[in-house]
């Protein structure tokens, strides 16, 4: 098991709430970009903590950027006061790491919601991810983000620009290099806690829906799935209201 680093966090909601959630971002992003989930959960009575993953945001830098290392950091992250997370909401790379952490220890989290998770990447997915990250690092300005995503909320534009400036380019590149075989379907199949996948629309672009990993995950009766129509890989930025509606429905189901 890789040595964990301590991940910085920021929070939404009443610290005294009995319902505690962990929010985990994707590759090249940061904890603040999970703000939609933080706000929604806080309004529903939860306390939510978002973390910066290693090499991202204000988190410590390291040499190991395998999914196992990201998962080790999450496994070592617990609510203030200890005990399991009542909910983990994790996007893309974060979804892969949370899947590994949840499969290794069923007591880490009582429920997972995975947002278009990077359970397994095809060669085409890897190329799309590489090109997207190169574009983000080439011009991390708010203007560039706004030009690429004019429909995003101003918070997302500001924070996506910030995340590209904060992240270690080397760490992001090494995440691809060090995970030459990107596949955590075995961990997904082994999950024993209720898990809901909120997938993006493959007609736009999904890293999960319509891919080989979907059929593997579908075989696990603990996993359910919904799709955010018209949303790309980051549905909380493309179609935030529909995404939050599906999150709340998953928690009530």
C-alpha positions as CSV (number, residue, x, y, z in Angstrom):
1,X,0.0,0.0,0.0
2,X,1.5,3.4,-1.0
3,X,2.3,5.8,1.8
4,X,-0.6,8.3,2.1
5,X,-0.3,12.1,2.2
6,X,-2.7,14.3,4.2
7,X,-5.2,16.0,1.9
8,X,-6.3,19.6,2.6
9,X,-10.0,20.1,2.8
10,X,-12.7,22.7,2.7
11,X,-16.3,22.4,4.0
12,X,-19.9,23.2,3.6
13,X,-22.8,22.8,6.1
14,X,-23.1,22.4,9.8
15,X,-20.0,20.8,11.3
16,X,-22.3,19.2,13.9
17,X,-24.4,17.4,11.3
18,X,-24.9,13.7,11.8
19,X,-24.6,13.2,8.0
20,X,-21.0,13.5,6.7
21,X,-19.9,13.4,3.1
22,X,-16.5,13.5,1.3
23,X,-16.3,15.1,-2.1
24,X,-13.4,14.0,-4.5
25,X,-12.6,15.8,-7.7
26,X,-11.1,14.5,-11.0
27,X,-7.8,14.8,-12.8
28,X,-6.5,18.4,-13.2
29,X,-9.2,19.8,-10.9
30,X,-9.4,20.8,-7.2
31,X,-11.6,20.4,-4.2
32,X,-13.4,23.8,-4.7
33,X,-14.7,22.6,-8.1
34,X,-17.0,20.2,-6.2
35,X,-18.9,23.2,-4.8
36,X,-22.2,22.3,-6.4
37,X,-22.3,19.1,-4.4
38,X,-21.2,20.9,-1.3
39,X,-23.9,23.5,-1.5
40,X,-26.6,21.0,-2.3
41,X,-25.7,18.6,0.5
42,X,-25.4,21.5,3.0
43,X,-28.9,22.6,2.1
44,X,-30.1,19.1,2.6
45,X,-28.6,19.0,6.2
46,X,-25.3,17.4,5.5
47,X,-21.7,18.4,6.4
48,X,-19.5,18.0,3.3
49,X,-15.7,18.1,3.1
50,X,-14.0,18.4,-0.3
51,X,-10.3,17.5,-0.7
52,X,-7.5,18.4,-3.0
53,X,-6.0,15.2,-4.4
54,X,-2.2,14.7,-4.2
55,X,-0.4,16.9,-6.8
56,X,-3.5,19.0,-7.2
57,X,-4.7,22.3,-5.6
58,X,-2.9,22.9,-2.3
59,X,-2.2,19.2,-1.6
60,X,1.3,17.8,-1.0
61,X,3.3,16.8,-4.1
62,X,4.7,13.2,-4.3
63,X,6.3,10.8,-6.7
64,X,3.6,8.2,-6.8
65,X,0.6,9.0,-8.9
66,X,-0.9,5.5,-9.3
67,X,-4.6,5.0,-8.7
68,X,-3.5,3.0,-5.7
69,X,-1.7,6.0,-4.2
70,X,-4.7,8.3,-4.8
71,X,-6.8,5.6,-3.1
72,X,-4.5,5.3,-0.2
73,X,-4.8,9.0,0.5
74,X,-8.6,8.7,0.5
75,X,-8.6,5.7,2.7
76,X,-6.6,7.7,5.2
77,X,-9.1,10.6,5.1
78,X,-11.8,10.3,7.7
79,X,-14.5,12.6,9.0
80,X,-13.5,14.9,12.0
81,X,-14.2,12.7,15.0
82,X,-13.6,9.5,13.1
83,X,-15.9,6.8,11.9
84,X,-17.0,6.1,8.3
85,X,-18.1,8.6,5.7
86,X,-21.9,8.4,5.3
87,X,-21.4,9.3,1.6
88,X,-18.5,9.8,-0.8
89,X,-19.2,11.7,-4.0
90,X,-16.3,11.2,-6.5
91,X,-15.8,12.4,-10.0
92,X,-13.6,10.8,-12.8
93,X,-10.2,10.0,-11.4
94,X,-11.6,10.5,-7.9
95,X,-14.3,8.0,-8.8
96,X,-11.6,5.4,-9.6
97,X,-9.7,6.1,-6.4
98,X,-12.8,6.0,-4.3
99,X,-13.8,2.7,-5.9
100,X,-10.5,1.2,-4.9
101,X,-10.7,2.6,-1.4
102,X,-14.3,1.4,-0.9
103,X,-13.6,-2.1,-2.2
104,X,-10.6,-2.5,0.0
105,X,-12.5,-1.4,3.2
106,X,-16.2,-1.7,3.3
107,X,-16.1,0.3,6.6
108,X,-14.6,3.4,4.9
109,X,-17.9,4.7,3.5
110,X,-21.5,3.7,3.8
111,X,-22.5,4.8,0.3
112,X,-20.7,5.9,-2.9
113,X,-22.0,8.2,-5.7
114,X,-19.6,8.1,-8.6
115,X,-19.8,10.9,-11.2
116,X,-18.8,9.6,-14.7
117,X,-16.1,7.6,-13.0
118,X,-12.9,6.6,-14.7
119,X,-13.3,2.9,-14.0
120,X,-11.4,1.8,-17.1
121,X,-10.0,3.9,-19.9
122,X,-10.0,3.0,-23.6
123,X,-7.1,4.2,-25.8
124,X,-9.5,6.9,-27.2
125,X,-10.4,8.0,-23.7
126,X,-6.7,8.4,-22.8
127,X,-6.1,10.5,-25.9
128,X,-9.1,12.7,-25.1
129,X,-7.9,13.2,-21.5
130,X,-4.4,14.0,-22.6
131,X,-5.5,16.6,-25.1
132,X,-7.9,18.2,-22.6
133,X,-5.2,18.5,-20.0
134,X,-2.7,19.9,-22.4
135,X,-5.3,22.5,-23.5
136,X,-5.9,23.5,-19.8
137,X,-2.2,23.9,-19.1
138,X,-1.5,25.8,-22.3
139,X,-3.9,28.6,-21.4
140,X,-5.3,28.5,-17.8
141,X,-6.9,31.9,-18.0
142,X,-10.6,32.5,-17.2
143,X,-11.0,33.8,-20.7
144,X,-9.9,30.5,-22.2
145,X,-12.2,28.5,-19.9
146,X,-15.1,30.8,-20.7
147,X,-14.5,30.5,-24.4
148,X,-14.5,26.7,-24.2
149,X,-17.5,26.5,-21.8
150,X,-19.6,29.7,-22.2
151,X,-22.6,28.0,-20.4
152,X,-20.7,27.2,-17.2
153,X,-21.4,29.1,-14.0
154,X,-18.9,31.9,-13.2
155,X,-17.7,30.0,-10.1
156,X,-16.8,27.0,-12.3
157,X,-15.0,29.3,-14.8
158,X,-13.0,30.9,-12.1
159,X,-12.2,27.7,-10.2
160,X,-11.3,25.7,-13.4
161,X,-8.8,28.4,-14.3
162,X,-7.4,28.3,-10.7
163,X,-7.2,24.5,-10.7
164,X,-5.0,24.5,-13.8
165,X,-2.7,27.0,-12.2
166,X,-2.5,25.1,-9.0
167,X,-2.1,21.6,-10.2
168,X,1.4,20.1,-10.9
169,X,1.7,19.5,-14.6
170,X,4.2,16.8,-13.9
171,X,1.7,15.1,-11.5
172,X,-1.1,15.2,-14.0
173,X,1.1,13.8,-16.8
174,X,2.5,11.1,-14.4
175,X,-1.1,10.0,-13.6
176,X,-1.4,8.9,-17.1
177,X,2.2,7.5,-17.4
178,X,2.1,5.6,-14.1
179,X,-1.3,4.0,-14.9
180,X,-0.5,2.5,-18.3
181,X,-3.2,-0.1,-17.5
182,X,-6.0,2.0,-16.2
183,X,-8.7,-0.5,-15.1
184,X,-10.3,-0.9,-11.7
185,X,-13.2,-3.0,-12.8
186,X,-12.2,-5.7,-10.3
187,X,-12.6,-3.2,-7.5
188,X,-15.9,-2.0,-8.8
189,X,-17.2,-5.6,-9.0
190,X,-16.1,-6.1,-5.4
191,X,-18.0,-3.2,-3.9
192,X,-20.4,-4.2,-1.2
193,X,-21.8,-0.8,-0.2
194,X,-24.7,0.9,-2.1
195,X,-23.2,2.7,-5.1
196,X,-24.8,4.9,-7.7
197,X,-23.1,6.0,-10.9
198,X,-24.3,9.3,-12.4
199,X,-23.0,9.0,-15.9
200,X,-22.6,11.6,-18.6
201,X,-24.3,11.5,-21.9
202,X,-22.4,9.4,-24.5
203,X,-23.9,11.6,-27.2
204,X,-21.8,14.4,-25.7
205,X,-18.9,12.5,-24.1
206,X,-18.8,10.0,-21.3
207,X,-15.8,8.2,-19.9
208,X,-18.1,5.6,-18.5
209,X,-21.4,5.2,-20.3
210,X,-21.2,2.9,-23.3
211,X,-17.7,1.7,-22.4
212,X,-16.6,-1.9,-21.5
213,X,-16.5,-0.9,-17.8
214,X,-20.2,-0.2,-17.8
215,X,-21.1,-3.9,-18.4
216,X,-18.7,-5.1,-15.7
217,X,-20.1,-2.7,-13.2
218,X,-23.7,-3.6,-14.2
219,X,-23.1,-7.1,-13.0
220,X,-22.8,-5.9,-9.4
221,X,-26.3,-5.7,-7.8
222,X,-25.1,-3.1,-5.4
223,X,-24.6,-0.6,-8.2
224,X,-27.3,1.5,-9.9
225,X,-26.9,4.1,-12.6
226,X,-28.5,7.2,-14.1
227,X,-27.5,9.4,-17.0
228,X,-27.5,13.2,-17.2
229,X,-28.9,13.9,-20.7
230,X,-26.9,16.5,-22.6
231,X,-24.0,16.6,-20.2
232,X,-20.4,15.9,-21.0
233,X,-17.8,14.4,-18.6
234,X,-18.4,17.0,-15.9
235,X,-22.2,16.9,-15.5
236,X,-22.1,19.1,-12.4
237,X,-20.7,21.9,-14.6
238,X,-22.6,21.2,-17.8
239,X,-26.1,20.3,-16.3
240,X,-25.9,21.1,-12.6
241,X,-29.6,21.1,-11.8
242,X,-30.2,17.8,-13.4
243,X,-27.1,16.3,-11.8
244,X,-28.0,17.5,-8.3
245,X,-31.5,16.1,-8.8
246,X,-30.1,12.7,-9.6
247,X,-27.8,12.9,-6.6
248,X,-30.6,13.7,-4.2
249,X,-32.8,10.9,-5.8
250,X,-29.9,8.4,-5.3
251,X,-29.7,9.3,-1.6
252,X,-33.4,9.0,-1.1
253,X,-33.6,5.7,-3.0
